[in-house]
Structure formats: structure tokens, C-alpha cells
């Protein structure tokens, strides 16, 4: 199957708020406490916000974006829905390119993920992030999270 990426809309946020993968839902509940609010914040605060769509079926497979803190630090984020498994390989190829472009815009990319979310950890490694610190308590859920960073080559 083919992946389509397009600018995110409010209806994408509304749909994904109740249709994320269980692991993504658990991560957002632990970090932010409310999935809909976290997705809304992502849409509202990201300088770019993209929706992943399974081209053949129109299913929403995820949403991702980039929040700029200042001229040098960006916060990338990604949340996925079950249809991501249908387009995992083309998504992987495209996501590596997007992360490189984001890192060209912001020399430092950083965020944190659920320390138990193996799929997310493997994806982050695949696109070039390094884990720099384990936080035993993070967010409203006080759950272990791993802080990660990708620093542009100089």
C-alpha cells in the first residue's frame, strides 16, 4: 500500500483522538493526561503538522509535527493509529527524510518517549535519534520516559 502525507486538519485531530494505537494512547495519557488536548496542542502549536493517510483506503494512520522552541531547538512528535502497519515501510523511508529536513531547520531536535514503547524507541533510533537520559517520572502519569536528541552534523 502507498502512504500519502498531507497537511493536518481539525477533523484529523478529532478522529485520531479516539483511534490511536493503544501504545500511543498510553504514552499520551502518561505525558499529557488527555489525548484530545495533546493532539489539539500539537495541531495548534506546530509550525508544520502532517497527517499520514493510507492512500488506497483513506484511513488515517497517524499525525506528526514540529514545534519550534527557538532558532536552534525543535520538538518533533508523532502519534500513530492502527492503519500505520499497512504503510509502515513507505512511512519509514519518508520519516527519515522529514527528520533530516527538520534537523536542517533546527540544529537540535529533542523530545521524550515512553520508556516501555519499543516500537517508538526503534523508530527513533532508525531516524537517527540518540537517547540521552532516562527520567523515572515524567508528565502527569509520573511514568518512566526516555529523553532523546538529534544534533545536526557540523
Secondary structure, DSSP 8 states (H G I E B T S, - for coil): --EEEEE--HHHHHHHTTTB-HHHHHHHHHHTS-HHHHHHHHHHH-SEEEEEEETTT--EEEEEEEEESSSSEEEEEEEEBGGGGGSHHHHHHHHHHHHHHHHHHSSEEEEEEETT-HHHHHHHHHTT-EEEEEEEEETTTTEEEEEEEEE---
